[in-house]
Structure formats: structure tokens, C-alpha cells
Amino acid sequence: MPKATLDTQFVSDAFCPEGKRKETYFDTSMNGLCLEVRISGGRTFYLRYRDTRGKTRYAKLADAQHVTLHQARTLCGRMRNKIAMGINPSAEKSIKRQVPTFGDFAQDRYMPFSQANKRSWKTDETLIRTHLIPTFGKMHLDEISTEDVLNMQQAGLKAGAAPGSVNRRLILLRYMFNLAWRDWKIAGVTENPTHGVRLLKENNKKERYVRAEEMARLYDEVCGSQNIMLKHIVAFLVLTGARRNEVLHATWHDINMTTGKWRIPETKSGYARHVPLNDGAMAVLQQMQDVSRSQYIFGNPNTGKPYVHIYYAWDIARRRAGLPDVRMHDLRHTFASLLVNNGSSLYAVQMLLGHTQIKTTQRYAHLTQETLLDVSNIGTAAMAATLGRSLHSDIIKGRHC
């Protein structure tokens, strides 16, 4: 076991004696640091130490081609401190090798769990495939930092995603790490890098309602879309107020053309519901009987399966109509608003939209100024009839009863 005072020149000139495969030189100035020189010319820094049972062990620090001697000494000092705290370097490296990449974790562990336990697993799959995998897929779970998560947020906003969309990605990522860390205790995952990262502020108070003239422009562009199914999908959304995925996954088996009833087997609330179809919706279905070629009413003609998404066709149509801020979900808002504005009760709207709580429906109880004025005029006329005279002349003259 030759000893030497390691310096930059020695590290560069050290050689392996003839007849040996390797030679290890032990540093005289730093306890435990040694340099292994192989017959091939390769050089590696190691730390020699004794484990808790008194056995001599060697822990690799770094290849001498990749770090300086000063850096090797720093690594050596850090590892000695870990050993002093009872951390086994060999076990630590073994754990490191067991840590999966985010992509492998998502595919092999999380998605099977999501499919078995979550009704929204398809949403998870889409978010993971389109946003999380491109960002974190090749990184090991223990390599993903809080800074990486913050960068994901900012990148999403710069790409034009709405704060709510970016938040959905963060919420899913947080949930996945909580499972990996707390529940499944995956080796090497010792924290959740999303902790401390705040959700972006969302402005959900202002609902977007599509006016009649806007709807006319929008539908003209929808009808001109290269996606021949878009006009049928949008028409059915407008006429039923259904959720996008409920329409995309609707099957002929769910429709009773005789009674005009649509059974939605799996809804957001987790229960099946039955929707009475108006004349307009039934007319769309009658058209689709000549168009549809699969069990899915609005299926992709190329695959016979539901569209994964129709965002791009929709985005082109709304922008050509000069309505880039109109979301497909706003058609649902508009449907509910029209019902309320035309005298439907909140209970009736609640039943048609499939809300389990009336407070959810109340957000759609939006009355236009014209409707409020009509209601006010009706009240004035009723009061005038009761009193037997016109009210407005007395009020204008300042004479109140």
C-alpha cells in the first residue's frame, strides 16, 4: 500500500507498476483519500473507511478525469462526515440506483393505480403524457427539485396556458409525489419537491357567456372546420349543456331514440344520470345516424374511437370567429344562462346539468340586464294594476304614496 502526498502533478504522472492490474496510492495529507491507477491508464479517487463492524471499505468518489484534486478532497470530506453520522455510502448508492425515472414511475406505478382508483384517470394520463413526461420524464424522482417545479409553472404560462391549466399539472404532480414519498415509500424519495410551490391565482369569478351574434359567427367557422365531426359535437354541446367528455364518449347504446332519453353512465359526480333530449338535440342525433360509423356517436372517423381531444380544431374555429377567449366549456355556461333567462327554475337547470348541489348551479344563474329590466317592468305593471293607476307619473313628479 504505497503512500504519497497527492498533488496535481502526482495525480497526472502516477502509473501502474508492470505486472499489476492496478495500484492504489494513499494520500498522506488527508486521511482516507486514495488514488487508484489502472494498467489502462484510468485514475479514480476513493475513500477508504471502516464500517460499523470495523471492516475496511472503499467508496468511489469520482473519476480523476472529471474532477480536480481539490474537488476530490471536498468530496472526501463530505463523505467522511456522512459516515460519521452513520450513513453507509454503499447503501446510499444502492438506493440511488433503485430510484426510478419520473417516466418509469408514471407508467409502471402511478397509471395502473390511477386506472384502478380514479374516475378521472384519463385526465391524469393526458396531463402526464402531454406535460409532465416532456418536462420530467428522464429525470430520476430524487433529482426533481422545487426549482424545477417552479420552472414548469413559468414555462406553462409562457406557452400561453391558463393559470388553471398550470395548476392542474401542479396538483397532479404533488399528488404523485405524495404517493411515492409518504404512501409507497419509494427508495430514495425523501421529500416532495412541490411543497412550498403555491398554486397560481385563478380568476374563475367571471363566466364567459356566448351572445347570439357570437354564436352565429362561431358556428359558421365550426361548420367550415376540416374536422367534419366538430359541427355535430358543438351543436350537441350547445343544445344539451353536457360536458365535453360526456359528449365525446356518448354511445348509441346510451340513447333511447324512442323516448328521447340519454343515459350518461359515468358522470363527474360518479352517478349515472338521464338527460331528456330536446328537439334540436334529437335532430342532431338523427343526422348522426347517417354519419356515425362506430358505437360512439361522435367518434373519430379514422379510429372509430372517441377523440382524445378536439382542441386544435376548436381553437382554429374560435379564433377565425374572433372569439379566442371562448372555451368549449363556456357553451355549457351559455346553455344554463339561457335556461335561467327564459324562466327555468334553478332546480330544473340543476337536473339538466347533473349538479349534485344547488350551490353549483347558482353560478349559472346569470340574468342579463335586459331580463332584469323586464322583471322590473312586470313588477311595476302589476303594482300599477293593483293601485288602479300608472305609477311612473307620480314617481317622476316626486309624489310618493
Secondary structure by P-SEA (a helix, b strand, c coil): cccccccaaaaacccccccccbbbbbbcccccbbbbbccccbbbbbbbbbcccbbbbbbbccccccccaaaaaaaaaaaaaaaaacccaaaaaaaaaacccaaaaaccccaaaaaacccaaaaaaaaaaccccccccccccccccaaaaaaaaaaaaaacccaaaaaaaaaaaaaaaaaacccccccccccccccccccccccccbbbbbcaaaaaaaaaaaaaccccaaaaaaaaaaaccccaaaaaaccccccccccbbbbbccccccbbbbbbbcaaaaaaaaaaaacccccccccccccccccccaaaaaaaaaaaacccccccaaaaaaaaaaaaaacccaaaaaaaacccccccccccccccaaaaaaaaaaaaaaaaaaaccccaaaaaacccc
